Amino acid sequence: MNPLATELNQQIEKAAPAVSGLLSDLGQRIYFPKGILFQSAQAKEKAHKFNATIGTAIENNGPMHLKVTERYFNLPPAEVYPYAPPAGRPKLREAWREKMRKQNPSLGKKPVSLPVVTSAITHGLSVVGQMFLNPGDVIISPDKLWGNYRLTFETVLGAKIATFGMFNDKGGMDVGAFKKLVTAEGKRAGKVAVILNFPNNPTGYTPTQKEADQLGKVLIEEAKKGTKVLSIHDDSYFGLFYEDSTKESLFGQLSDAHPNLLAVKLDGATKEYYAWGFRTGFITFGHPAGEALYGALEKKVMGTIRAMISNCNHASQSVVEHILADAELAADWERTFEVMKGRALKVKEILDRPAYQKVLAYYPFNSGYFMCLKLDGVDAEALRVHLLEKYGVGTISVNATDLRVAFSSIEENQLEELFELIKKGFLELKKEAK
Ligand SMILES: Cc1ncc(COP(=O)(O)O)c(C=O)c1O
């Protein structure tokens, strides 16, 4: 074990023994080296004569860059060309934490860590998975999940996703099924890792406030029994809450809930600010030990990032930092929110008509980018291919019964035609099956 890793592990053990027990083997081994980045950061402060540390180029006291590149940016060169600080631009990190507090009143003044910038949420999932999951470990998720979790957690890391049925027959979240799985896993392993994604991909569901409280309570109760709990919150679609759901992340209630519980929030500008290609996301920790723990965890995150991708895109961090400070952001975002909400409600209005109700059932949805049809008697993949080939309509088959529709990508005045074609295609296949 590298002595720097040992030092971080000792800090974590001292601040939060349960978190120490949650770290994977790699999570224990990883550290942020006193290598080029460390030495260059030190030189930045002290090398007043010459700084010949880092592998970038300087000209006229600024970053060397090509004139042709400059044409395409109207940001200062220093905000584009150099490597970003390893944990992200400090002002951006502060601003993101402030935004998080404002939008999650249940966070109050709880001590959450300064978010570390990742190359968006997929990368954040990977970093957290590497730090906390060993091959063979189980991570609990609703059975409605983003398919890429399988690639990240199972294929790459060798962990196993255990699912519970997300919905009960009353059209709400099946908290009982969640509790059963959490309790069983706690008993079996003494350690429980959970990933909850709301607004959910693929269904577009976010729990009601009551359900959210109940879900949180399940994890807190489990932690109180002595089980070490890792609660990962994939808040990719945060803010897009159209109806009766909670308007907060579960991270708020869990972030200082119990010493045995580490809450991790993954979020970013990709979905929330419609900046998918920016690849700017964040990892934030919540634990009652606060700063005594966060410093060491942050170093481990930085080490994982350094090992995997070295550094996150700087230009897009600068843009996100600027838009967060822009007085027009709120109104601009509100406009897009209303467009997305209009589409979601329109989809519901269409599917709730008797002509549709008889044919197409759907899972509850109230938020996000998507909704998901629950097909009866027609294979989702067969319908997807049929819709594509006969009508030029693209959808996603999630499994044999579920067809995901991204209403986020369809104008409101085209939803009528889209669902008419889906219904038609469905009925054609259903007839064939008879
Ligand atoms: C639930 C969920 N998490 C994470 C991601 C990845 O987001 P990003 O583009 O920020 O990596 C997606 C994207 O589809 C998603 O649906």
The ligand as a MOL file (V3000), in Angstrom:
LIG
                    3D

  0  0  0     0  0            999 V3000
M  V30 BEGIN CTAB
M  V30 COUNTS 16 16 0 0 0
M  V30 BEGIN ATOM
M  V30 1 C -30.0370 7.6950 -15.1150 0
M  V30 2 C -28.8780 8.2170 -15.8690 0
M  V30 3 N -27.7130 8.3760 -15.2270 0
M  V30 4 C -26.6360 8.8460 -15.8610 0
M  V30 5 C -26.6880 9.1730 -17.2020 0
M  V30 6 C -25.4380 9.6740 -17.8520 0
M  V30 7 O -25.3840 11.0330 -17.9140 0
M  V30 8 P -24.1080 11.8150 -18.4360 0
M  V30 9 O -24.3790 12.1650 -19.8530 0
M  V30 10 O -24.0260 12.9910 -17.5400 0
M  V30 11 O -22.9380 10.9130 -18.3130 0
M  V30 12 C -27.8600 9.0020 -17.9100 0
M  V30 13 C -27.8980 9.2840 -19.3500 0
M  V30 14 O -28.6690 8.7990 -20.1130 0
M  V30 15 C -28.9880 8.5250 -17.2280 0
M  V30 16 O -30.1530 8.3580 -17.8440 0
M  V30 END ATOM
M  V30 BEGIN BOND
M  V30 1 1 1 2
M  V30 2 1 2 3
M  V30 3 2 2 15
M  V30 4 2 3 4
M  V30 5 1 4 5
M  V30 6 1 5 6
M  V30 7 2 5 12
M  V30 8 1 6 7
M  V30 9 1 7 8
M  V30 10 2 8 9
M  V30 11 1 8 10
M  V30 12 1 8 11
M  V30 13 1 12 13
M  V30 14 1 12 15
M  V30 15 2 13 14
M  V30 16 1 15 16
M  V30 END BOND
M  V30 END CTAB
M  END
